[in-house]
Amino acid sequence: MFTPEVFAAILPEILILALGMLILIVEPFWKAEKRRNVGWLTAVGLFAAILVSLFYGQPGDPVSVLGGMIRFDWLGFFFKILFMFAAAVTALLLMNHETVGQRGEAYLLLLASLMGMNLMSVSADLVMLYLSIETASIPLYVLAGFMVADKRSTEAGFKYLLFGVLASTIMLYGFSLVFGFAGTTDIYMLAEMLSAGDLPLMLVFGVLGLILVGLGFKVSMVPFHFWAPDVYEGSPIPVAGFLSTASKAAGFSVLVRLFFVAFAFEGMPEYAHSWAWTLAVLSAVTMTVGNLLALPQKNLKRLLAFSSIAHAGYVLIGVVAFNQLGAASVVFYLAAYLLTNLLAFGIVMAFSHATGMETLEDFAGMSRRNPLLALMMLAAFLSLAGMPPFGGFVAKVFVFAAGVQSGYTWLVVVGIINSIIGVYYYLNAMKFVYLYRLPGEDEEKHPLPLLKSYVFALGILTLGVILVGTVFAPWFGWSDAAALNLF
């Protein structure tokens, strides 16, 4: 029955679908030179959808709707708002891309992927979960290889597709084993059966490994990270930013719900400790590999790709903690990271749009060519490095506190050491911006103009990074309320 509660549960998806239909109707009537305005339409439509959802789509007590396929709770709602915000900012950055910006189908693919991510965050059934993962992934395969005349983009799309299909197949096999042995695909029913000891534990751990392959690919966790640097480098820059933020956050939203609910091993702490220890080792390896491989990078997109891998390791500390603070810290970290990394990729996009360049040496003298853009880049990179007073610092404090609270002090020490390594290559990038000069030292003759869409998008993101780091209590309160639904 289509009750008001069901309507509220899928209100964001209804609004996204309506926006997509509006784009399909309006875009063909615009002249080619005006079709970049589809970016404004998409962004404004998504911001409006966020406001409508905040007023009319807020959940009450957690409840399953649509036959148990969707869980209507604050955790999923929080992630939906994050994903829609990321998509709106991506549309603003995408509209001035010389190849993709005037293609209406690119925005439709973005909305299709957004729909899948929203459903990923609220899936309470493995069938719905798998369908939503594929709905989110397939449009991103196309967007990564959208620039068919660019060999790097074609390679990025093909590599992303191959790795994605392989990881998805392995994960689907794990889901099929769950159904074969348990007779259900309901995540919350699986939790009850596991707590009652109705499932063989060896099977459960085997299935966990298979599922972790698929989710590890989504969040670019080592050793499933090989695709990320090449895909980020070859994709259109706004698409790479969306991949590194919203797509990663969607993967973690699934990881948190599965491991905190379906595979919580309630009443069996020794088994919960076993999988937590496995994730702890993967966390340490992921952050270490990501940071060490970021050190020699000369291309800024590849540097941000390896940085993204390292941040997946930091987020895993909150998952490993397996308590309310851990879950809240994961949600908060993903929000801060989404703002920060979108800002970093947006700056690369703005710089590349004006100069056509994206290596570190090309950023020499940028502080004199556009002081505002340089300050925004400084805020983004200091936040990524975990420096106060920006959002990245507070986010790391919370995940490290969750790790210490759960007894994983050694993992927190590894995280702190890796954070110090990260500070080096982030500040090394800023060295080119502030200390180096253009050849001939004629920066005044080569200004970096910022288009209105870039000013608007980057301004919102910079403000968000600062607010999350300074006035963090409300943001963490919302994160804690979202995490509370898991316990």
Secondary structure as GFF3:
##gff-version 3
##sequence-region A 1 487
A	DSSP	alpha_helix	4	9	.	.	.	ID=ss1
A	DSSP	alpha_helix	11	26	.	.	.	ID=ss2
A	DSSP	three_ten_helix	27	29	.	.	.	ID=ss3
A	DSSP	three_ten_helix	32	37	.	.	.	ID=ss4
A	DSSP	alpha_helix	38	56	.	.	.	ID=ss5
A	DSSP	beta_strand	63	65	.	.	.	ID=ss6
A	DSSP	beta_strand	70	72	.	.	.	ID=ss7
A	DSSP	alpha_helix	74	94	.	.	.	ID=ss8
A	DSSP	alpha_helix	104	122	.	.	.	ID=ss9
A	DSSP	alpha_helix	126	144	.	.	.	ID=ss10
A	DSSP	alpha_helix	151	182	.	.	.	ID=ss11
A	DSSP	alpha_helix	187	195	.	.	.	ID=ss12
A	DSSP	alpha_helix	201	218	.	.	.	ID=ss13
A	DSSP	alpha_helix	227	234	.	.	.	ID=ss14
A	DSSP	alpha_helix	237	242	.	.	.	ID=ss15
A	DSSP	pi_helix	243	247	.	.	.	ID=ss16
A	DSSP	alpha_helix	248	257	.	.	.	ID=ss17
A	DSSP	pi_helix	258	262	.	.	.	ID=ss18
A	DSSP	alpha_helix	269	294	.	.	.	ID=ss19
A	DSSP	alpha_helix	300	321	.	.	.	ID=ss20
A	DSSP	alpha_helix	324	355	.	.	.	ID=ss21
A	DSSP	three_ten_helix	360	363	.	.	.	ID=ss22
A	DSSP	alpha_helix	366	369	.	.	.	ID=ss23
A	DSSP	alpha_helix	371	385	.	.	.	ID=ss24
A	DSSP	alpha_helix	391	405	.	.	.	ID=ss25
A	DSSP	alpha_helix	409	434	.	.	.	ID=ss26
A	DSSP	three_ten_helix	443	445	.	.	.	ID=ss27
A	DSSP	alpha_helix	452	470	.	.	.	ID=ss28
A	DSSP	alpha_helix	472	484	.	.	.	ID=ss29
###
